[in-house]
Amino acid sequence: MNDILAAIPAEGFSLLQIQPEHLQVLISLSLHHHNPFDHLLMAQAQVEHALLRSGDGQIDRYSIKKIRCS
């Protein structure tokens, strides 16, 4: 775990804490996708104006900025 935590800033990333704004968007998302963790990631991406990288085709049903990966 320490290796992972050390790699985050070393690779130019930062941890994103769950904020009340994320939860407000989360409860407004439709339930096309049944994975609660993916719902949270989509809400965070929307609030933070961030790209979500995913290979999950269900995420395409949402108006979230995304990068498709395979």
Residue pairs with C-beta under 8 A, 6 or more apart in sequence:
8 14
8 15
16 44
16 48
18 40
18 44
19 47
21 47
22 40
22 43
22 44
22 47
23 43
25 43
25 46
25 47
26 39
26 40
26 43
29 39
29 42
29 43
29 62
30 61
30 62
32 58
32 61
32 62
33 39
33 42
33 56
33 58
33 59
33 61
33 62
35 56
35 58
38 54
38 56
38 58
38 59
41 52
41 54
42 52
42 59
42 62
42 64
44 50
45 51
45 52
45 64
45 65
45 66
46 64
49 65
50 65
51 65
51 66
51 67
52 59
52 64
52 65
52 66
52 67
53 66
53 67
53 69
54 66
54 67
54 68
54 69
55 68
55 69
55 70
59 66
60 66
60 68
